[in-house]
Amino acid sequence: MQLELYKNKSWMHDINPSFKLIGMVLLFIAVLFIHNINVMLNLTGILLLVYLLMTGQTYKLKLLLLIPFVFLFFTSAISMVLFGKGDTTWLEFGLIHVSEESFYRGIHLGSRSLVFAFCGLIFALTTQPIFLFYSLMQQWKLPPKFAYSFMAGIRLLPIILEEFLTLRKALIVRGVEQNGNLVKKVYFYSIPLLSQSIRRAYRIAVAMESKRFSNQKNRTYYYELGYSRMDVWFVLLILLMIALSLYIGTRLPYVPVTDVRYSG
């Protein structure tokens, strides 16, 4: 999966990972203050284009990853549409009350969920975790013992999964998988995996201590990361997305609603 995700690279892979993280966090915060549904729809569409055209992955993979987030859009929107507050009633049946205000608010909420999803997908598909932690150590002075601990934990996940599958096959051969109830299954799985994880964590801690993974300032890194002009292009991209969304949303609105917040 590691090779599949980062095999086809784009210019966004060359952005400094920690700088990209800060940019995405600031974009998250900015989206929280957008209450104009026209602006939100424009930003959603622009981020969709960035996700499809600039992440460097196959379209099959990108469309496959969109499926759960499209479902999230509908679930987020429908709850607000059917049970939101509003004065201009479109449909009322029992607890269901669909109004003009709740409809626009639901679409706005669903679009905001998609914006968060696109930002997360763009960051995940264009950032290797190991480069992120190296950048955090070098540019943002994250203590190496924390960064390397996270990287070791990421590397251990496939090993834990392999141990789980091996243990499951062993239990099936012994007849435990078929005959035991849920509580026994949790017992048979949790104790061996937990004991193995504790022993492995202790060995890694001893190895890191012997290799002096401490807070020492002068240390070398296998990967040297820094800032480049791609970071400038990334900032310009974010500013261009926000400016286009605001301009088109105010000049060419799709609906005559500028604030979806209910004030009645």
Phi, psi and omega per residue, in radians:
M1 nan -0.597 3.114
Q2 -1.082 -0.763 -3.141
L3 -1.207 -0.612 -3.109
E4 -1.197 -0.700 -3.067
L5 -1.262 -0.605 -3.012
Y6 -2.029 0.419 3.124
K7 -1.370 -0.810 -3.140
N8 -1.722 1.847 -3.037
K9 -1.717 2.693 3.042
S10 -2.202 -3.084 -3.119
W11 -1.162 -0.379 -3.141
M12 -1.262 -0.327 3.062
H13 -1.236 -0.357 -3.104
D14 -1.585 -0.017 3.086
I15 -1.278 2.500 3.092
N16 -1.013 2.162 -3.017
P17 -1.046 -0.768 -3.136
S18 -1.193 -0.620 3.072
F19 -1.142 -0.689 3.090
K20 -1.125 -0.674 3.109
L21 -1.097 -0.774 3.120
I22 -1.099 -0.726 3.120
G23 -1.084 -0.718 3.128
M24 -1.183 -0.679 3.116
V25 -1.116 -0.756 3.106
L26 -1.123 -0.636 3.082
L27 -1.156 -0.680 3.051
F28 -0.981 -0.836 -3.097
I29 -1.133 -0.702 3.139
A30 -1.108 -0.663 -3.122
V31 -1.117 -0.542 -3.128
L32 -1.108 -0.396 -3.094
F33 -1.755 0.131 3.081
I34 -1.639 2.016 -3.127
H35 -2.009 0.024 3.095
N36 -1.554 2.052 -3.078
I37 -1.120 -0.551 3.111
N38 -1.143 -0.754 3.107
V39 -1.138 -0.710 -3.120
M40 -1.150 -0.693 3.101
L41 -1.129 -0.702 3.109
N42 -1.131 -0.754 3.132
L43 -1.138 -0.641 3.092
T44 -1.096 -0.790 3.135
G45 -1.133 -0.706 -3.139
I46 -1.161 -0.740 3.114
L47 -1.148 -0.572 3.063
L48 -1.101 -0.733 3.101
L49 -1.135 -0.721 3.102
V50 -1.094 -0.731 3.134
Y51 -1.118 -0.708 -3.094
L52 -1.354 -0.547 -2.991
L53 -1.820 -0.364 -2.972
M54 -2.095 0.072 3.137
T55 -1.576 -0.252 3.032
G56 1.382 0.145 3.138
Q57 -1.702 2.994 3.087
T58 -1.248 2.591 3.139
Y59 -1.137 -0.526 3.104
K60 -1.077 -0.794 3.120
L61 -1.154 -0.754 -3.101
K62 -1.151 -0.707 3.100
L63 -1.199 -0.593 3.103
L64 -1.158 -0.691 3.122
L65 -1.223 -0.355 -3.139
L66 -1.329 -0.369 -3.015
I67 -0.999 -0.907 -3.135
P68 -1.134 -0.504 -3.108
F69 -1.385 -0.513 2.997
V70 -1.139 -0.703 3.052
F71 -1.088 -0.682 3.090
L72 -1.109 -0.647 3.102
F73 -1.061 -0.824 -3.109
F74 -1.183 -0.715 -3.140
T75 -1.178 -0.648 3.114
S76 -1.218 -0.689 -3.084
A77 -1.297 -0.735 -2.999
I78 -1.192 -0.574 3.121
S79 -1.143 -0.659 3.114
M80 -1.345 -0.623 -3.134
V81 -1.146 -0.770 -3.030
L82 -1.413 -0.491 -3.013
F83 -2.213 0.295 3.124
G84 -1.468 2.985 3.128
K85 -1.619 2.663 3.112
G86 -3.136 2.790 -3.118
D87 -1.719 -0.605 -3.126
T88 -1.598 1.670 -3.033
T89 -1.363 2.297 3.029
W90 -1.767 -0.694 -3.100
L91 -2.655 2.354 3.098
E92 -2.439 2.130 -3.128
F93 -2.621 1.784 -3.105
G94 1.147 -2.198 3.114
L95 -1.342 -0.284 -3.112
I96 -1.385 2.198 3.118
H97 -2.421 1.756 -3.139
V98 -1.712 2.097 3.107
S99 -2.182 2.946 3.124
E100 -1.099 -0.732 -3.118
E101 -1.174 -0.736 -3.141
S102 -1.192 -0.571 3.118
F103 -1.128 -0.877 3.132
Y104 -1.139 -0.629 3.119
R105 -1.176 -0.650 3.102
G106 -1.160 -0.746 3.091
I107 -1.109 -0.680 3.112
H108 -1.118 -0.755 3.137
L109 -1.141 -0.729 3.095
G110 -1.132 -0.695 3.105
S111 -1.134 -0.668 3.096
R112 -1.115 -0.667 3.082
S113 -1.097 -0.694 3.108
L114 -1.159 -0.654 3.109
V115 -1.077 -0.802 3.088
F116 -1.058 -0.721 -3.133
A117 -1.132 -0.773 -3.134
F118 -1.111 -0.720 3.117
C119 -1.088 -0.774 3.123
G120 -1.128 -0.716 3.129
L121 -1.170 -0.732 3.121
I122 -1.065 -0.758 3.137
F123 -1.167 -0.762 -3.087
A124 -1.188 -0.662 -3.083
L125 -1.400 -0.242 -3.113
T126 -2.040 0.178 -3.093
T127 -2.351 2.083 3.037
Q128 -1.416 2.324 -3.078
P129 -0.986 -0.673 -3.100
I130 -1.144 -0.642 3.086
F131 -1.212 -0.588 3.108
L132 -1.077 -0.799 -3.108
F133 -1.250 -0.614 3.051
Y134 -1.106 -0.695 3.124
S135 -1.185 -0.677 3.103
L136 -1.110 -0.622 3.096
M137 -1.219 -0.727 -3.002
Q138 -1.458 -0.743 -3.075
Q139 -1.628 -0.607 -3.052
W140 -1.975 0.181 2.978
K141 1.000 0.675 3.022
L142 -1.211 2.292 -3.134
P143 -0.968 2.320 -3.090
P144 -1.018 -0.555 -3.102
K145 -1.144 -0.536 3.076
F146 -1.352 -0.771 -3.103
A147 -1.110 -0.831 -3.137
Y148 -1.193 -0.504 3.074
S149 -1.150 -0.739 3.081
F150 -1.113 -0.743 3.134
M151 -1.127 -0.672 3.082
A152 -1.135 -0.688 3.102
G153 -1.108 -0.675 3.099
I154 -1.127 -0.721 3.136
R155 -1.184 -0.430 -3.095
L156 -1.433 -0.297 -3.102
L157 -1.029 -0.818 3.088
P158 -1.081 -0.574 3.121
I159 -1.170 -0.720 3.121
I160 -1.137 -0.695 3.098
L161 -1.108 -0.726 3.118
E162 -1.123 -0.696 3.091
E163 -1.137 -0.669 3.103
F164 -1.086 -0.782 3.133
L165 -1.144 -0.680 3.102
T166 -1.126 -0.761 3.112
L167 -1.119 -0.669 3.125
R168 -1.112 -0.749 3.113
K169 -1.127 -0.677 3.117
A170 -1.131 -0.699 3.125
L171 -1.202 -0.624 3.097
I172 -1.134 -0.722 3.124
V173 -1.090 -0.634 -3.129
R174 -1.470 -0.047 3.104
G175 1.448 0.141 -3.118
V176 -1.331 -0.651 -3.080
E177 -1.085 -0.606 -3.082
Q178 -1.484 -0.629 -2.985
N179 -1.647 -0.437 -3.063
G180 -1.378 2.642 3.065
N181 -1.484 -3.057 -3.041
L182 -1.114 -0.737 -3.114
V183 -1.113 -0.726 3.125
K184 -1.169 -0.658 3.121
K185 -1.099 -0.745 3.095
V186 -1.086 -0.683 3.125
Y187 -1.137 -0.810 -3.106
F188 -1.169 -0.527 -3.137
Y189 -1.500 -0.741 -2.964
S190 -1.235 -0.753 -3.064
I191 -1.101 -0.898 3.121
P192 -1.109 -0.746 -3.122
L193 -1.153 -0.685 -3.141
L194 -1.167 -0.764 -3.141
S195 -1.124 -0.720 3.095
Q196 -1.114 -0.691 -3.135
S197 -1.160 -0.681 3.126
I198 -1.132 -0.779 3.133
R199 -1.122 -0.715 -3.128
R200 -1.183 -0.709 3.115
A201 -1.118 -0.644 3.128
Y202 -1.175 -0.733 3.125
R203 -1.115 -0.711 3.120
I204 -1.143 -0.700 3.133
A205 -1.104 -0.727 3.110
V206 -1.136 -0.743 3.131
A207 -1.107 -0.738 3.128
M208 -1.162 -0.634 3.113
E209 -1.175 -0.694 3.124
S210 -1.208 -0.499 3.100
K211 -1.533 0.092 3.060
R212 1.061 0.897 3.023
F213 -1.479 1.290 -3.110
S214 -2.044 -2.816 -3.097
N215 -1.582 0.403 -3.128
Q216 -1.095 2.462 -3.008
K217 -1.397 -0.776 -3.063
N218 -1.584 1.686 3.095
R219 -2.486 2.705 3.130
T220 -1.690 2.771 -3.124
Y221 -2.229 2.551 3.106
Y222 -1.186 -0.655 3.087
Y223 -1.976 2.149 3.073
E224 -1.737 2.012 -3.094
L225 -2.009 2.590 3.107
G226 -2.685 -2.941 3.136
Y227 -1.625 2.688 -3.139
S228 -2.561 -3.133 3.127
R229 -1.208 -0.303 3.059
M230 -1.106 -0.535 3.078
D231 -1.142 -0.631 3.090
V232 -1.160 -0.743 3.098
W233 -1.093 -0.610 3.117
F234 -1.139 -0.746 3.097
V235 -1.109 -0.763 3.121
L236 -1.105 -0.632 3.105
L237 -1.105 -0.777 3.130
I238 -1.116 -0.788 3.128
L239 -1.114 -0.673 3.121
L240 -1.163 -0.694 3.113
M241 -1.084 -0.801 -3.129
I242 -1.175 -0.734 -3.126
A243 -1.131 -0.776 3.106
L244 -1.107 -0.716 3.134
S245 -1.096 -0.762 -3.140
L246 -1.196 -0.751 -3.082
Y247 -1.154 -0.890 -3.116
I248 -1.180 -0.628 -3.133
G249 -1.167 -0.556 -3.138
T250 -1.595 -0.594 -3.120
R251 -1.461 -0.684 -3.103
L252 -2.214 1.208 -3.094
P253 -1.240 2.545 3.093
Y254 -1.423 -0.651 -3.137
V255 -2.271 2.656 -3.098
P256 -1.418 0.815 -3.139
V257 -2.220 2.163 -3.120
T258 -1.887 -0.217 3.138
D259 -2.583 2.010 -3.066
V260 -1.474 -0.081 3.135
R261 -1.208 2.406 -3.089
Y262 -1.543 2.193 -3.091
S263 -2.077 0.196 -3.103
G264 -1.448 nan nan
